[in-house]
Amino acid sequence: MTAQNLSKNTIKERIRTVTAFGRDMEVNVLDATTDTILEWIARKPTAHTKWSYFRSLKAFYVWLHNMEIRIKN
């Protein structure tokens, strides 16, 4: 994320979001399904929160795919 020149706050928020997702859904984030992600996001109270969490998770899973850590995106 530092290669993208993101702020420290953005990096912390993305890490916090991915960690919260795994904890709340009791899932290894590497094995999460699209349905699990959508279920978690749907529980959020506002459109802004949903969009923010979606963007963080999308960035994480795109990164995993690009690093060939997770082949299925």
C-alpha positions, 0 to 999 in steps of 0.5 A: 500500500505504501507503493501506491503512496497511500496515507498512513490513515488509509493504510490503517483503515484498510487493515482495520476493515479487513481484520474486522471483516474476518473477526465479525464473520468468523472466517479466514479472509483468504477463504472468504466468499463473495456471499460472505463479503456481501452479507457483512457489508449489508449489515453496515448502517449507511451507504457511505460506510458500505462503500468505504468497506467495499472499497477497502475489501476490494483493494485487499482482494485485488492485491491478493490476486495480483500477488498470486496469493489468491487466484480466484478474485 
